[in-house]
Protein backbone atom coordinates (compact mmCIF):
# COMPACT_ATOMS: atom_id res chain seq x y z
CA UNK A 1 0.00 0.00 0.00
CA UNK A 2 2.81 2.44 0.84
CA UNK A 3 6.06 2.89 -1.07
CA UNK A 4 9.29 4.86 -0.79
CA UNK A 5 8.93 8.42 -2.05
CA UNK A 6 5.20 8.52 -1.44
CA UNK A 7 3.64 11.47 0.36
CA UNK A 8 1.36 10.59 3.27
CA UNK A 9 -0.78 12.61 5.65
CA UNK A 10 -0.86 11.89 9.38
CA UNK A 11 -4.39 11.09 10.60
CA UNK A 12 -3.45 9.97 14.13
CA UNK A 13 -0.79 11.83 16.10
CA UNK A 14 -1.48 10.21 19.47
CA UNK A 15 1.72 8.62 20.80
CA UNK A 16 1.65 4.93 21.72
CA UNK A 17 1.61 4.06 25.45
CA UNK A 18 5.25 2.91 25.44
CA UNK A 19 6.49 6.25 23.98
CA UNK A 20 4.71 9.28 25.45
CA UNK A 21 6.60 11.75 23.22
CA UNK A 22 4.46 13.18 20.41
CA UNK A 23 6.62 12.79 17.29
CA UNK A 24 3.92 13.41 14.66
CA UNK A 25 1.48 16.23 13.93
CA UNK A 26 -1.99 15.41 12.63
CA UNK A 27 -2.62 16.86 9.16
CA UNK A 28 1.09 17.17 8.38
CA UNK A 29 2.43 15.70 5.14
CA UNK A 30 5.41 13.33 5.44
CA UNK A 31 7.62 11.56 2.88
CA UNK A 32 8.04 7.79 3.15
CA UNK A 33 11.73 6.79 3.07
CA UNK A 34 11.25 3.18 4.15
CA UNK A 35 8.59 0.55 4.76
CA UNK A 36 9.03 -2.07 7.50
CA UNK A 37 6.97 -5.22 6.88
CA UNK A 38 5.51 -7.16 9.80
CA UNK A 39 5.40 -4.15 12.13
CA UNK A 40 3.02 -5.13 14.95
CA UNK A 41 0.81 -7.10 12.57
CA UNK A 42 0.98 -4.44 9.85
CA UNK A 43 3.50 -2.22 8.14
CA UNK A 44 5.67 0.47 9.69
CA UNK A 45 6.75 3.64 7.95
CA UNK A 46 10.05 5.47 8.16
CA UNK A 47 9.56 9.15 7.43
CA UNK A 48 12.03 11.78 6.23
CA UNK A 49 10.56 14.53 8.37
CA UNK A 50 10.12 12.59 11.65
CA UNK A 51 12.95 11.31 13.81
CA UNK A 52 12.71 8.03 15.70
CA UNK A 53 14.86 6.78 18.56
CA UNK A 54 17.15 3.89 17.57
CA UNK A 55 15.04 1.33 19.44
CA UNK A 56 11.95 2.04 17.29
CA UNK A 57 11.31 0.43 13.91
CA UNK A 58 8.87 2.91 12.39
CA UNK A 59 5.46 4.50 12.73
CA UNK A 60 2.36 2.30 12.37
CA UNK A 61 1.06 2.65 8.81
CA UNK A 62 -2.56 2.91 9.98
CA UNK A 63 -1.68 6.34 11.40
CA UNK A 64 -1.36 7.71 7.83
CA UNK A 65 -3.30 7.97 4.62
CA UNK A 66 -1.65 8.13 1.22
CA UNK A 67 -2.03 11.34 -0.74
CA UNK A 68 -3.47 10.96 -4.21
CA UNK A 69 -1.14 12.03 -7.02
CA UNK A 70 -4.15 13.29 -9.00
CA UNK A 71 -5.22 15.55 -6.13
CA UNK A 72 -1.64 16.75 -5.63
CA UNK A 73 -1.40 17.61 -9.34
CA UNK A 74 -4.24 20.12 -8.93
CA UNK A 75 -2.34 21.99 -6.22
CA UNK A 76 0.96 21.79 -8.09
CA UNK A 77 -0.68 23.35 -11.16
CA UNK A 78 -1.99 26.19 -8.98
CA UNK A 79 1.55 26.87 -7.77
CA UNK A 80 3.18 26.87 -11.20
CA UNK A 81 3.62 30.29 -12.79
CA UNK A 82 1.22 31.28 -15.54
CA UNK A 83 2.27 33.30 -18.57
CA UNK A 84 1.33 36.98 -18.48
CA UNK A 85 -1.37 38.08 -20.87
CA UNK A 86 -1.63 41.56 -22.27
CA UNK A 87 -4.86 43.31 -21.53
CA UNK A 88 -6.20 46.13 -23.67
CA UNK A 89 -6.92 49.26 -21.70
Secondary structure, 3 states (H helix, E strand, C coil): CCCCCCEEEECCCCCCCCCCCCCCCCCCEEEEEEEEEEECCEEEEEECCCCCCCCCCCEEHHHEEECCHHHHHHHHHHHCCCCCCCCCC
